[in-house]
Structure formats: structure tokens, C-alpha cells
Amino acid sequence: MPERYDMRLSRRARKDLTELIREGLGIKIRNILDLMETDPFATVPPFKKLKGDLDGCYSRHLNREDRIVYEILPSDEYLSIVHVILMKENYHGMMSFFL
């Protein structure tokens, strides 16, 4: 069995997930999160390395408006931790999350 990353969702990401499931994106999100647990850098679906204030974060499209934004954190217990920051809306309006 391949090594796995530990997946952790922020409080905001858990809230976003509930809304996106209601919008019918639950299966798509589950498939992407499952992939990210084994390889957060898998190229399908493509991810984007973010720059500037979001340097060190990555994003994957869910639809035209919504993105999964995540970062990879070191861990002593796991290969690494995939920390999902948010899933709803895009990262252009999320700077207040980091302040």
C-alpha cells in the first residue's frame, strides 16, 4: 500500500464542503481529496502553485468559481500533512483568511 498523506480540513474548508455537497459537487471533491491523500502533486486534475501572499499554497479547480486551496505541512507521523484551507470561491478574495 502506498504511503499516505494526512488530510486535514480547516474549519472554513469543512463549512465550504457542506455547501458544495448541497450544490452537487460531493463526488468530485471526494475524488480529488482521495487523490491528494496519495499524491497532492498529481497532475490530473492539474494543480496550480500559487504566488505572492499565497506562496507555498496550491489550488485545484472544482468549477469555474470554486477552488480547493491547500498547503503541504511537515509531519513526524505521516509522510506530510495536506492542509485544505478552503474549497469555496477562489483565492483572489481570501486574503483576510491569512491576516
C-alpha positions as a Markdown table, in Angstrom:
| # | Residue | x | y | z |
|---|---|---|---|---|
| 1 | Met | 0.0 | 0.0 | 0.0 |
| 2 | Pro | 1.4 | 3.4 | -0.9 |
| 3 | Glu | 2.3 | 5.9 | 1.8 |
| 4 | Arg | -0.4 | 8.3 | 2.5 |
| 5 | Tyr | -0.6 | 12.0 | 3.5 |
| 6 | Asp | -2.7 | 13.0 | 6.4 |
| 7 | Met | -5.6 | 15.1 | 5.2 |
| 8 | Arg | -6.8 | 17.9 | 7.4 |
| 9 | Leu | -9.6 | 20.4 | 6.7 |
| 10 | Ser | -9.7 | 23.9 | 8.2 |
| 11 | Arg | -12.9 | 25.0 | 9.8 |
| 12 | Arg | -13.6 | 27.1 | 6.7 |
| 13 | Ala | -12.9 | 24.1 | 4.4 |
| 14 | Arg | -15.4 | 22.0 | 6.4 |
| 15 | Lys | -18.0 | 24.7 | 6.1 |
| 16 | Asp | -17.3 | 25.0 | 2.4 |
| 17 | Leu | -17.6 | 21.3 | 1.9 |
| 18 | Thr | -21.1 | 21.2 | 3.4 |
| 19 | Glu | -22.2 | 23.9 | 1.0 |
| 20 | Leu | -20.5 | 22.3 | -2.1 |
| 21 | Ile | -22.1 | 18.9 | -1.3 |
| 22 | Arg | -25.5 | 20.6 | -1.4 |
| 23 | Glu | -24.5 | 22.1 | -4.8 |
| 24 | Gly | -23.8 | 18.5 | -6.1 |
| 25 | Leu | -20.0 | 18.6 | -6.0 |
| 26 | Gly | -19.6 | 16.0 | -3.3 |
| 27 | Ile | -18.4 | 13.1 | -5.5 |
| 28 | Lys | -15.9 | 15.4 | -7.5 |
| 29 | Ile | -14.5 | 16.7 | -4.2 |
| 30 | Arg | -14.2 | 13.2 | -2.7 |
| 31 | Asn | -12.3 | 12.0 | -5.8 |
| 32 | Ile | -9.9 | 15.0 | -5.7 |
| 33 | Leu | -9.3 | 14.6 | -1.9 |
| 34 | Asp | -8.7 | 10.9 | -2.3 |
| 35 | Leu | -6.1 | 11.6 | -5.0 |
| 36 | Met | -4.4 | 14.3 | -2.8 |
| 37 | Glu | -4.1 | 11.8 | 0.1 |
| 38 | Thr | -1.8 | 9.6 | -2.0 |
| 39 | Asp | -0.2 | 12.3 | -4.1 |
| 40 | Pro | -1.0 | 16.0 | -3.6 |
| 41 | Phe | 1.2 | 16.9 | -6.6 |
| 42 | Ala | -0.6 | 14.5 | -9.1 |
| 43 | Thr | -1.0 | 16.4 | -12.4 |
| 44 | Val | -4.6 | 15.2 | -13.1 |
| 45 | Pro | -6.6 | 17.2 | -12.4 |
| 46 | Pro | -4.0 | 19.9 | -12.7 |
| 47 | Phe | -3.0 | 22.0 | -9.8 |
| 48 | Lys | -1.6 | 25.5 | -9.7 |
| 49 | Lys | 1.3 | 26.6 | -7.4 |
| 50 | Leu | 0.2 | 30.0 | -6.0 |
| 51 | Lys | 2.5 | 33.0 | -5.7 |
| 52 | Gly | 2.8 | 36.3 | -3.8 |
| 53 | Asp | 0.9 | 36.3 | -0.5 |
| 54 | Leu | -0.2 | 32.7 | -1.1 |
| 55 | Asp | 3.3 | 31.4 | -1.8 |
| 56 | Gly | 3.5 | 27.8 | -0.6 |
| 57 | Cys | -0.1 | 27.1 | -1.3 |
| 58 | Tyr | -1.7 | 25.2 | -4.2 |
| 59 | Ser | -5.1 | 25.2 | -5.9 |
| 60 | Arg | -7.2 | 22.9 | -7.9 |
| 61 | His | -10.4 | 23.8 | -9.8 |
| 62 | Leu | -13.7 | 22.4 | -8.8 |
| 63 | Asn | -15.7 | 24.5 | -11.3 |
| 64 | Arg | -15.4 | 28.0 | -12.8 |
| 65 | Glu | -15.7 | 29.7 | -9.5 |
| 66 | Asp | -14.6 | 27.4 | -6.7 |
| 67 | Arg | -11.2 | 26.0 | -5.9 |
| 68 | Ile | -9.6 | 23.7 | -3.4 |
| 69 | Val | -6.7 | 25.7 | -1.8 |
| 70 | Tyr | -4.2 | 23.7 | 0.2 |
| 71 | Glu | -0.8 | 23.6 | 1.6 |
| 72 | Ile | 1.6 | 20.8 | 2.5 |
| 73 | Leu | 2.9 | 20.8 | 6.0 |
| 74 | Pro | 5.7 | 18.7 | 7.5 |
| 75 | Ser | 4.8 | 15.9 | 9.9 |
| 76 | Asp | 6.7 | 13.5 | 12.2 |
| 77 | Glu | 3.9 | 10.9 | 12.0 |
| 78 | Tyr | 2.9 | 11.0 | 8.3 |
| 79 | Leu | 4.6 | 11.5 | 5.0 |
| 80 | Ser | 3.3 | 15.1 | 5.3 |
| 81 | Ile | 0.0 | 16.8 | 6.0 |
| 82 | Val | -2.2 | 18.1 | 3.3 |
| 83 | His | -4.0 | 21.1 | 4.9 |
| 84 | Val | -7.0 | 22.2 | 3.0 |
| 85 | Ile | -7.6 | 25.8 | 3.6 |
| 86 | Leu | -10.8 | 26.4 | 1.7 |
| 87 | Met | -12.9 | 25.0 | -1.1 |
| 88 | Lys | -15.5 | 27.6 | -2.0 |
| 89 | Glu | -14.8 | 30.7 | -4.1 |
| 90 | Asn | -11.4 | 31.5 | -5.5 |
| 91 | Tyr | -8.3 | 32.6 | -3.7 |
| 92 | His | -8.3 | 36.2 | -5.0 |
| 93 | Gly | -10.7 | 37.3 | -2.4 |
| 94 | Met | -9.4 | 35.3 | 0.5 |
| 95 | Met | -6.5 | 37.4 | 1.8 |
| 96 | Ser | -8.4 | 38.1 | 5.0 |
| 97 | Phe | -8.2 | 34.4 | 5.8 |
| 98 | Phe | -4.4 | 34.8 | 6.2 |
| 99 | Leu | -4.4 | 38.1 | 8.2 |
